[in-house]
Each structure stands twice: as C-alpha cells, then as structure tokens.
C-alpha cells in the first residue's frame, strides 16, 4: 500500500523552483525509476522511460534496482528515503505529486510519468550546472569539476549529488505478457545506478541559501571499477532541496525538489586522455640517432610525427610512424634518424595526432652526436637509484656481438636486455624493473653486465620502491 503524505504541502513544493519574473535557464528534468528483475511489470516502466526520453529531449533518467544483483546499498537507501512502496514507480525531480486517487506521493505510477515530466520540463530552472574534466583510460580515473550557478536568490538547504550509471547490463527479467509471466533473457537493462559517488544523500552545498549569481564548485575524483564498461557509462549531477514533510503525523526531512540536473556519457562529456606514454628516449647509434618510445595504452591514436631541431632552431618533421588506434596493450615504437652531423646537438620530440586531428607533444630529449667511441665500455646507469625504470648505456668502438643483461645479488639472470650484433656507437637499453616474464622484481641491488668477444663490464644498480 502506498504511503500517503498530506497534500497541503503540494502548493508550497511546486512554488519552490521558481520565483515570478526571476532569471531562469532551461531545465533538465530527472526521472528516477525504481525497478527490479523480479518485477513482472517493470519492463513496461523501462519502455515508458524510453518513450519519454524520445519526445522530451531535456529529460534524463536513472534506474535504481532493488532486490536483484544490480541493487546497491546506497540505492536501497534512496528507495527508502523517497518512500517507494510499489514497483515500477518513479520520481520526477523528486516532486511531491497530487494523485487523482487521493493523497500525494514522490514515487508515482508510470501512468503519470510522461505528463508530470512534460509539465516540469516547461518550467525554467533557477540554477545552471556545467561539468568539465578528464577520464584517464589507463588509470580509469574521472577527475571533473562541477560548477553550479544560482541564477536568482534561493533559500533553503541544498545538496549536490553525483551518480555513475551504466547501460546494457544483461540480466534475465520477469515480464507479464497478459497471459503469462515469462523470463526474458537476454534482457539489457539501461540507466542502472552503479555508484552513488556522493553517497545516498549527496553532499551539502549550502545550508543558508544561495545569492543571485553565486557560484559553487565541487570536484569529482573517482576511479571507475574494472567491471564497468566505460563506453556505456553516464555521469549524472543534480542539486536537491531539503523539505520537511509530514508522514503519518510525524515530520520527516526529505531531500527532494531537484533544482537542476545534468547527465552525459562519460566519454562524451569528459576529455579522454588518449595516449599514456611510459618512456621516450633518443640515443646515438653509430652515425645515426635512434628514437624509441613506449605506450601503456592508446585511444584514437592516428600516429606520431617525429620532430627534430638544432638548439634554438625551428622544429622540423623527420617522419611519421603509424599508431595503433585504440588499444589497452603496451606498444613499442622506434624511428632512426640517419641525417645527423658529428659534434652537433639535436632536440627530439613527438607530435601525437588523433584521428580527429587533436595533437599532443612528448617531452624533449636532447642528443649530442659524437664521433664513434674509441673504446668499448659500460657506463653507469641513469637514474640510480631508480623506480621503476633506468637506462643502461654501452659504447662500442666497432661493430660487435654483444650481450647486455641484468642479474640479482646471487648472480641469477633476471632479464636479458640485448643480444646479437650491434653497430659501433652508443647504445641505450631501458630496464623497467621486471623479470623475463614481465613480473615486477623486489627492491634491492642488481647488476647490469655487458659482454662482448673482447670486453666485459659490470655496474651496480639500486631499485627502490
């Protein structure tokens, strides 16, 4: 049985969002749906939401699941907080709605969703919300700034809410066809509330009201769990007002009357950091310079322009190396510059280009081209101590077979960095603190050893974590 709330509060509640003649902006109306896979009528609720979103462009929606694997503790708290007592039901901007059957409710039947949403959407909002920030493909970190501006003086207590939802979660759904209750599988659930970033009650924005043109800023720093499909996730931000209702003769503070909402796909609304570069180096190799770089992941990466300049000179393109588009696997790149002059200092950098034309630049690496070494030797690694990467330099006075490897304190081989014939000149090898299987090794003392047919040398290295 639906819990009824005294309808004498309705006129007050509907007056809260607007002041006659005040400045407003377009409203984004938020529909919060309450559902479950066990609910045989809930698929029709989802269909109703799909329909409303198709003809009311400024409407957005969230789906709170109860009693199934998609339910969350915070979502269940919201369901209790908004006095949900039947399924499917939904709250439209958490308004208290007068029911034709008598009384009033926040969570109302799908029969009324369309009409209430349309009426609400025609009202301007006294607040604007904007969201900017980044999503880091490698760390899955959302770092966003939420800016909320009061377009008019607003009294009361206000709360800021941030929610992450996901589309197309496949779980079997009960459905009443009119003649029987069937199980629909596969069934792809949309708008599922996955994480209430600010908790079930949001975060206090102000308890003393907002002045006209007052700007409030909040920050979102959230790591998206690995089992979320970020390509199907949306970020929702909304601001609510605290209202005290009388429920069964008792006062009950309730966060409702959503003032404004904002919702967009994460990968559309936020800047996606496209390429995560692990290392970049340029080293002399005989009479050439070898440019090497490695990435942890790439997104929309068309490729790399290799640029070079002499000190204080203009940058020039040497060549282009194709990228891997979008990949979450490590990639290794190399470009050989054979047009260098001895005793000349060059700067190298990379200009990374996306398929949509956006560009980014690597750090600058400086190389002084020197004559071919007169002796073969192993130089100290740099940096040392290091974590987790260090560079090991070998100079060869002539072309030679060479082996460069890392050993532990017991003399056991950890990883081979180079083997085979190498040209005369300087050679730089990177060790990333892993063994031959790619597993990270422990902190401690290690040794870089270089062996040629005529020379051998060892340098001590210290890995610190």
C-alpha positions as a printed NumPy array, in Angstrom:
array([[  0.   ,   0.   ,   0.   ],
       [  1.394,   3.399,  -0.979],
       [  2.237,   5.694,   1.92 ],
       [  0.264,   8.921,   1.656],
       [  1.547,  12.376,   2.502],
       [ -0.591,  15.338,   3.392],
       [ -1.498,  17.195,   0.187],
       [ -1.466,  20.581,   1.973],
       [  2.261,  20.718,   1.176],
       [  1.827,  20.456,  -2.607],
       [  1.344,  24.13 ,  -3.366],
       [  4.411,  25.042,  -1.325],
       [  6.588,  22.434,  -3.014],
       [  5.678,  23.411,  -6.547],
       [  6.38 ,  27.036,  -5.781],
       [  9.965,  26.344,  -4.697],
       [ 11.703,  26.044,  -8.062],
       [ 10.55 ,  29.365,  -9.492],
       [ 10.096,  32.959,  -8.467],
       [  7.889,  35.066, -10.719],
       [  9.965,  37.219, -13.041],
       [ 13.265,  35.738, -11.868],
       [ 16.067,  34.695, -14.189],
       [ 15.988,  31.017, -15.176],
       [ 17.621,  28.66 , -17.644],
       [ 16.391,  25.561, -19.474],
       [ 15.613,  22.734, -17.104],
       [ 16.9  ,  19.19 , -17.334],
       [ 14.244,  17.064, -15.656],
       [ 15.463,  13.935, -13.86 ],
       [ 13.335,  10.784, -13.766],
       [ 14.405,   8.302, -11.082],
       [ 12.955,   4.868, -11.799],
       [ 12.576,   2.132,  -9.16 ],
       [ 12.692,  -1.383, -10.568],
       [ 13.874,  -4.992, -10.226],
       [ 14.412,  -8.092, -12.339],
       [ 11.763,  -9.893, -10.26 ],
       [  9.123,  -7.25 , -11.093],
       [  6.881,  -8.532, -13.884],
       [  5.552,  -5.063, -14.776],
       [  8.889,  -3.269, -14.649],
       [  9.816,  -3.844, -18.312],
       [  6.84 ,  -1.651, -19.181],
       [  8.234,   1.007, -16.888],
       [ 11.53 ,   0.888, -18.802],
       [  9.581,   1.188, -22.068],
       [  7.785,   4.257, -20.695],
       [ 11.126,   5.901, -19.857],
       [ 12.423,   5.154, -23.376],
       [  9.346,   6.797, -24.838],
       [  9.556,   9.896, -22.601],
       [ 13.226,  10.429, -23.429],
       [ 12.409,  10.256, -27.139],
       [  9.935,  13.153, -27.1  ],
       [ 11.276,  15.256, -24.2  ],
       [ 14.903,  15.97 , -25.176],
       [ 15.777,  17.702, -21.897],
       [ 14.733,  14.731, -19.754],
       [ 17.276,  12.332, -18.249],
       [ 16.782,   9.141, -16.218],
       [ 18.329,   6.833, -13.631],
       [ 17.193,   3.336, -12.612],
       [ 17.562,   2.157,  -9.01 ],
       [ 17.314,  -1.623,  -8.689],
       [ 16.006,  -3.311,  -5.57 ],
       [ 16.186,  -6.974,  -4.656],
       [ 18.427,  -8.125,  -7.532],
       [ 22.142,  -8.296,  -8.39 ],
       [ 22.131,  -4.695,  -9.671],
       [ 20.877,  -3.285,  -6.37 ],
       [ 23.281,  -1.201,  -4.291],
       [ 23.267,  -0.295,  -0.62 ],
       [ 23.108,   3.423,  -1.425],
       [ 20.33 ,   2.826,  -3.948],
       [ 18.28 ,   0.964,  -1.362],
       [ 18.75 ,   3.924,   0.994],
       [ 17.384,   6.278,  -1.652],
       [ 14.412,   3.984,  -2.233],
       [ 13.556,   4.148,   1.456],
       [ 14.263,   7.869,   1.647],
       [ 11.816,   8.648,  -1.166],
       [  9.115,   6.419,   0.349],
       [  8.971,   3.97 ,  -2.569],
       [  6.298,   1.38 ,  -1.905],
       [  5.417,  -0.1  ,  -5.312],
       [  7.175,  -1.247,  -8.491],
       [  7.582,   0.039, -11.068],
       [  7.374,   3.587,  -9.823],
       [  9.34 ,   6.747, -10.433],
       [ 10.118,  10.173,  -9.002],
       [ 10.058,  13.177, -11.318],
       [ 12.572,  15.725,  -9.975],
       [ 11.585,  14.262,  -6.573],
       [  8.411,  16.355,  -6.655],
       [  5.508,  15.696,  -4.36 ],
       [  2.701,  14.913,  -6.813],
       [ -1.011,  15.145,  -6.053],
       [ -2.597,  11.82 ,  -7.024],
       [ -6.03 ,  11.651,  -8.697],
       [ -6.809,   8.769,  -6.374],
       [ -6.181,  10.998,  -3.353],
       [ -3.199,  11.966,  -1.273],
       [  0.262,  12.679,  -2.691],
       [  3.467,  10.775,  -3.355],
       [  7.034,  11.269,  -4.543],
       [  7.344,   7.831,  -6.211],
       [  4.389,   7.68 ,  -8.611],
       [  2.974,   5.162, -11.076],
       [  4.305,   5.107, -14.658],
       [  0.846,   6.23 , -15.74 ],
       [  1.753,   9.773, -14.659],
       [  5.437,   9.952, -15.618],
       [  5.01 ,  11.475, -19.04 ],
       [  2.559,  14.211, -18.056],
       [  4.477,  15.27 , -14.939],
       [  7.821,  15.255, -16.78 ],
       [  6.421,  17.341, -19.617],
       [  4.865,  19.861, -17.223],
       [  8.053,  20.077, -15.171],
       [ 10.235,  20.452, -18.251],
       [  8.285,  23.521, -19.326],
       [  9.365,  25.334, -16.17 ],
       [ 12.73 ,  27.076, -16.182],
       [ 15.359,  26.271, -13.575],
       [ 16.87 ,  28.838, -11.174],
       [ 20.247,  27.107, -11.464],
       [ 22.732,  26.057, -14.138],
       [ 25.174,  23.119, -13.934],
       [ 28.279,  22.524, -16.017],
       [ 30.837,  19.721, -15.813],
       [ 34.365,  19.674, -17.219],
       [ 37.272,  17.32 , -16.659],
       [ 39.11 ,  14.246, -17.856],
       [ 38.823,  10.484, -17.973],
       [ 42.152,   8.642, -17.89 ],
       [ 41.908,   5.442, -19.921],
       [ 44.895,   3.855, -18.2  ],
       [ 44.002,   4.545, -14.562],
       [ 40.194,   4.72 , -15.184],
       [ 40.185,   7.908, -13.122],
       [ 37.449,  10.528, -13.504],
       [ 38.709,  13.971, -12.489],
       [ 35.94 ,  16.518, -13.02 ],
       [ 34.919,  19.976, -11.86 ],
       [ 31.21 ,  20.644, -11.294],
       [ 30.174,  24.294, -11.452],
       [ 26.721,  25.239, -10.121],
       [ 25.445,  28.801, -10.563],
       [ 22.351,  30.238,  -8.851],
       [ 20.573,  32.455, -11.385],
       [ 18.454,  34.015,  -8.66 ],
       [ 18.419,  34.163,  -4.868],
       [ 17.452,  30.731,  -3.495],
       [ 16.57 ,  29.996,   0.108],
       [ 16.888,  26.707,   1.95 ],
       [ 19.346,  23.825,   2.228],
       [ 20.81 ,  22.467,  -0.991],
       [ 22.648,  19.208,  -1.71 ],
       [ 24.904,  18.186,  -4.567],
       [ 24.655,  14.636,  -5.951],
       [ 26.892,  12.762,  -8.406],
       [ 25.928,   9.327,  -9.75 ],
       [ 27.514,   6.913, -12.243],
       [ 25.131,   4.726, -14.245],
       [ 25.62 ,   2.092, -16.922],
       [ 23.572,   0.853, -19.891],
       [ 23.066,  -2.627, -21.329],
       [ 23.644,  -4.796, -18.274],
       [ 22.402,  -8.25 , -19.264],
       [ 20.318,  -9.949, -16.566],
       [ 17.195, -12.083, -17.024],
       [ 13.973, -10.137, -16.431],
       [ 10.487, -11.264, -15.408],
       [  7.69 ,  -9.938, -17.638],
       [  3.903, -10.256, -17.585],
       [  2.639, -10.683, -21.15 ],
       [ -1.004, -10.513, -20.156],
       [ -1.478, -14.238, -20.406],
       [  1.611, -15.462, -18.543],
       [  4.691, -14.347, -16.64 ],
       [  7.778, -15.178, -18.663],
       [ 11.52 , -14.833, -18.213],
       [ 13.16 , -12.636, -20.837],
       [ 16.817, -13.47 , -21.469],
       [ 18.912, -11.833, -22.681],
       [ 17.49 ,  -8.592, -21.334],
       [ 19.599,  -5.417, -21.426],
       [ 18.903,  -3.043, -18.544],
       [ 19.516,   0.657, -19.136],
       [ 20.357,   3.579, -16.858],
       [ 21.336,   1.273, -13.981],
       [ 22.695,   3.196, -10.977],
       [ 26.107,   1.638, -10.37 ],
       [ 27.693,   4.01 ,  -7.893],
       [ 26.393,   6.997,  -5.94 ],
       [ 29.69 ,   8.855,  -5.851],
       [ 28.454,  11.37 ,  -3.272],
       [ 26.511,   8.805,  -1.227],
       [ 22.744,   8.314,  -0.942],
       [ 22.053,  11.79 ,   0.458],
       [ 24.546,  13.763,  -1.577],
       [ 26.952,  16.357,  -0.19 ],
       [ 25.874,  19.607,   1.471],
       [ 26.154,  22.503,  -0.937],
       [ 24.825,  25.156,   1.462],
       [ 22.539,  25.349,   4.488],
       [ 21.991,  29.111,   4.246],
       [ 20.683,  29.509,   0.702],
       [ 22.272,  30.95 ,  -2.412],
       [ 22.573,  34.563,  -3.533],
       [ 21.788,  35.551,  -7.104],
       [ 24.741,  34.688,  -9.387],
       [ 26.51 ,  32.793,  -6.598],
       [ 28.81 ,  30.102,  -7.975],
       [ 29.553,  26.874,  -6.104],
       [ 32.205,  24.383,  -7.232],
       [ 32.6  ,  20.706,  -6.373],
       [ 35.158,  18.162,  -7.548],
       [ 34.737,  14.547,  -8.598],
       [ 37.706,  12.2  ,  -8.221],
       [ 36.502,   8.672,  -8.798],
       [ 38.178,   5.513, -10.083],
       [ 35.78 ,   3.557, -12.289],
       [ 35.799,  -0.145, -11.288],
       [ 37.246,  -2.523, -13.871],
       [ 33.94 ,  -4.38 , -14.321],
       [ 32.147,  -1.238, -15.556],
       [ 32.021,  -0.754, -19.328],
       [ 33.064,   2.901, -19.504],
       [ 31.79 ,   3.212, -23.077],
       [ 28.27 ,   2.693, -21.706],
       [ 28.539,   4.768, -18.531],
       [ 26.891,   8.134, -17.903],
       [ 27.691,  10.689, -15.234],
       [ 24.719,  12.419, -13.603],
       [ 24.88 ,  15.505, -11.386],
       [ 21.843,  17.062,  -9.698],
       [ 21.035,  19.502,  -6.896],
       [ 18.228,  18.849,  -4.407],
       [ 16.485,  20.868,  -1.697],
       [ 15.66 ,  19.619,   1.802],
       [ 11.918,  19.701,   2.528],
       [ 10.247,  18.616,   5.776],
       [  7.131,  16.553,   5.056],
       [  4.523,  15.263,   7.446],
       [  4.334,  11.481,   7.169],
       [  1.74 ,   9.7  ,   9.283],
       [  1.604,  12.729,  11.561],
       [  5.386,  12.902,  12.008],
       [  7.794,  15.482,  10.467],
       [ 10.303,  13.884,   8.083],
       [ 13.197,  15.832,   6.484],
       [ 13.483,  14.653,   2.883],
       [ 15.857,  15.663,   0.106],
       [ 13.624,  16.303,  -2.849],
       [ 12.644,  19.096,  -5.26 ],
       [ 15.529,  18.639,  -7.697],
       [ 16.503,  22.139,  -8.825],
       [ 18.565,  21.185, -11.846],
       [ 20.198,  18.098, -13.332],
       [ 22.962,  17.286, -15.779],
       [ 23.71 ,  13.938, -17.434],
       [ 26.049,  12.945, -20.255],
       [ 28.101,   9.886, -21.321],
       [ 31.489,   9.931, -19.583],
       [ 33.463,   9.612, -22.815],
       [ 31.474,  12.424, -24.447],
       [ 31.41 ,  14.907, -21.579],
       [ 34.991,  14.485, -20.372],
       [ 38.276,  14.778, -22.204],
       [ 39.712,  11.305, -22.681],
       [ 43.471,  11.204, -22.179],
       [ 44.28 ,   9.421, -25.451],
       [ 47.793,   8.046, -25.05 ],
       [ 49.692,   7.058, -21.928],
       [ 53.402,   7.222, -22.687],
       [ 55.671,   5.097, -20.487],
       [ 59.053,   6.121, -21.876],
       [ 60.7  ,   8.264, -24.551],
       [ 64.404,   8.431, -25.422],
       [ 66.763,   9.36 , -28.23 ],
       [ 70.293,   7.923, -28.332],
       [ 73.161,   7.895, -30.774],
       [ 73.63 ,   4.636, -32.636],
       [ 76.819,   4.824, -34.706],
       [ 76.349,   7.656, -37.203],
       [ 72.579,   7.828, -36.539],
       [ 70.205,   8.654, -33.669],
       [ 67.669,   6.046, -32.624],
       [ 64.402,   7.407, -31.178],
       [ 62.439,   4.941, -29.01 ],
       [ 59.171,   5.303, -27.15 ],
       [ 56.665,   3.035, -25.468],
       [ 52.983,   3.455, -24.549],
       [ 50.827,   1.741, -21.929],
       [ 47.59 ,   2.304, -23.863],
       [ 46.221,   4.348, -26.745],
       [ 42.859,   5.788, -27.66 ],
       [ 42.006,   7.089, -31.143],
       [ 45.723,   7.398, -31.923],
       [ 46.439,   8.016, -35.619],
       [ 50.177,   8.157, -35.069],
       [ 53.347,  10.14 , -34.367],
       [ 55.313,  12.812, -36.172],
       [ 58.975,  12.644, -35.144],
       [ 60.321,  16.216, -34.885],
       [ 63.919,  17.475, -34.64 ],
       [ 65.657,  20.824, -34.213],
       [ 69.12 ,  22.143, -33.543],
       [ 69.415,  24.242, -30.378],
       [ 67.246,  27.391, -30.672],
       [ 66.224,  26.342, -34.178],
       [ 62.836,  25.599, -35.732],
       [ 61.184,  22.221, -35.342],
       [ 61.117,  20.075, -38.496],
       [ 59.241,  16.854, -39.232],
       [ 61.557,  13.899, -39.856],
       [ 58.891,  11.282, -40.492],
       [ 55.589,   9.741, -39.433],
       [ 55.002,   6.489, -37.529],
       [ 51.526,   4.944, -37.531],
       [ 49.794,   4.433, -34.17 ],
       [ 47.625,   1.509, -33.08 ],
       [ 44.31 ,   3.382, -32.923],
       [ 42.718,   2.214, -29.688],
       [ 44.496,  -0.431, -27.642],
       [ 44.962,  -1.261, -23.967],
       [ 48.168,  -3.214, -24.614],
       [ 51.701,  -1.839, -24.39 ],
       [ 53.254,  -0.799, -27.721],
       [ 56.904,  -0.208, -28.629],
       [ 57.99 ,   2.304, -31.322],
       [ 61.263,   3.217, -32.998],
       [ 62.474,   5.754, -35.559],
       [ 66.07 ,   6.012, -36.84 ],
       [ 67.397,   9.439, -37.829],
       [ 70.338,   8.931, -40.216],
       [ 70.768,  12.599, -41.11 ],
       [ 72.796,  13.766, -38.101],
       [ 76.138,  15.564, -38.186],
       [ 79.006,  14.824, -35.761],
       [ 79.554,  17.247, -32.873],
       [ 76.041,  18.685, -33.308],
       [ 73.391,  18.852, -30.587],
       [ 69.787,  18.   , -31.52 ],
       [ 66.455,  18.106, -29.711],
       [ 63.845,  15.431, -30.466],
       [ 60.157,  15.309, -29.616],
       [ 56.996,  13.528, -30.769],
       [ 53.791,  15.146, -32.022],
       [ 50.997,  12.663, -31.373],
       [ 47.911,  13.06 , -33.593],
       [ 44.407,  11.646, -33.057],
       [ 42.152,  10.609, -35.914],
       [ 40.025,  13.687, -35.193],
       [ 43.04 ,  15.986, -35.625],
       [ 43.807,  16.692, -31.96 ],
       [ 47.513,  16.814, -31.13 ],
       [ 49.745,  16.418, -28.097],
       [ 53.51 ,  16.677, -27.573],
       [ 56.018,  14.471, -25.783],
       [ 58.827,  15.764, -23.582],
       [ 62.006,  16.897, -25.356],
       [ 65.064,  14.64 , -25.458],
       [ 68.486,  16.167, -26.262],
       [ 71.307,  14.273, -28.006],
       [ 74.807,  15.426, -28.909],
       [ 76.132,  13.428, -31.845],
       [ 79.692,  12.422, -31.098],
       [ 82.292,  10.555, -33.112],
       [ 82.314,   6.773, -32.819],
       [ 83.732,   5.787, -29.389],
       [ 87.39 ,   4.887, -29.29 ],
       [ 86.835,   2.192, -26.675],
       [ 84.164,  -0.283, -25.685],
       [ 82.716,   0.323, -22.243],
       [ 79.651,   0.059, -19.998],
       [ 78.597,   3.394, -18.482],
       [ 76.773,   3.849, -15.126],
       [ 73.017,   3.512, -15.438],
       [ 70.823,   6.582, -15.034],
       [ 68.948,   7.29 , -12.847],
       [ 70.416,   5.354,  -9.944],
       [ 68.723,   4.64 ,  -7.53 ],
       [ 65.615,   4.259,  -9.712],
       [ 61.932,   3.265,  -9.655],
       [ 60.922,   1.537, -11.814],
       [ 62.87 ,   2.471, -14.986],
       [ 66.559,   3.069, -15.59 ],
       [ 68.724,   3.399, -18.726],
       [ 71.919,   1.403, -19.319],
       [ 74.405,   2.821, -21.862],
       [ 77.018,   0.816, -23.751],
       [ 79.614,   2.304, -26.129],
       [ 81.086,   0.072, -28.835],
       [ 84.253,   1.082, -30.641],
       [ 83.396,  -1.227, -33.531],
       [ 80.561,  -3.421, -34.692],
       [ 80.415,  -6.375, -32.366],
       [ 78.394,  -9.215, -30.956],
       [ 77.121,  -8.074, -27.55 ],
       [ 75.029,  -9.292, -24.651],
       [ 73.562,  -6.94 , -22.007],
       [ 71.674,  -8.472, -19.089],
       [ 70.529,  -7.821, -15.513],
       [ 71.488, -10.128, -12.632],
       [ 70.496, -10.236,  -8.972],
       [ 72.872, -10.328,  -5.984],
       [ 73.08 , -14.135,  -6.15 ],
       [ 74.252, -13.992,  -9.754],
       [ 70.972, -15.256, -11.179],
       [ 69.861, -13.934, -14.558],
       [ 66.887, -11.588, -14.146],
       [ 66.416, -10.311, -17.686],
       [ 68.334, -10.105, -20.965],
       [ 68.169,  -6.622, -22.47 ],
       [ 70.221,  -7.089, -25.657],
       [ 71.868,  -9.847, -27.636],
       [ 73.353, -10.248, -31.115],
       [ 75.419,  -7.995, -33.38 ],
       [ 75.309,  -4.225, -32.762],
       [ 76.9  ,  -1.398, -34.777],
       [ 79.677,   0.832, -33.452],
       [ 78.492,   3.755, -31.338],
       [ 76.429,   4.357, -28.241],
       [ 73.519,   2.1  , -27.301],
       [ 70.989,   2.742, -24.561],
       [ 68.858,  -0.04 , -23.081],
       [ 65.939,   0.512, -20.729],
       [ 65.194,  -1.791, -17.809],
       [ 61.727,  -1.409, -16.305],
       [ 62.305,  -3.377, -13.095],
       [ 60.701,  -6.591, -14.369],
       [ 61.987, -10.123, -14.931],
       [ 61.924, -12.136, -18.154],
       [ 58.238, -12.962, -17.577],
       [ 57.266,  -9.329, -17.125],
       [ 56.804,  -9.616, -13.367],
       [ 57.969,  -6.734, -11.185],
       [ 61.027,  -7.627,  -9.104],
       [ 61.628,  -6.658,  -5.492],
       [ 63.621,  -3.655,  -4.299],
       [ 67.316,  -4.278,  -3.896],
       [ 70.725,  -4.352,  -5.531],
       [ 71.027,  -5.575,  -9.141],
       [ 73.86 ,  -5.67 , -11.651],
       [ 73.984,  -4.651, -15.304],
       [ 76.543,  -6.759, -17.189],
       [ 77.875,  -6.169, -20.706],
       [ 79.806,  -8.907, -22.533],
       [ 81.435,  -8.745, -25.995],
       [ 84.058, -11.09 , -27.501],
       [ 86.785,  -8.718, -26.252],
       [ 85.288,  -6.892, -23.269],
       [ 83.136,  -7.424, -20.192],
       [ 81.983,  -4.98 , -17.509],
       [ 79.509,  -4.791, -14.617],
       [ 77.688,  -1.836, -12.995],
       [ 75.771,  -1.949,  -9.717],
       [ 72.185,  -0.634,  -9.711],
       [ 69.713,   0.003,  -6.888],
       [ 65.97 ,  -0.453,  -7.345],
       [ 63.936,   1.354,  -4.648],
       [ 60.171,   1.227,  -4.221]])
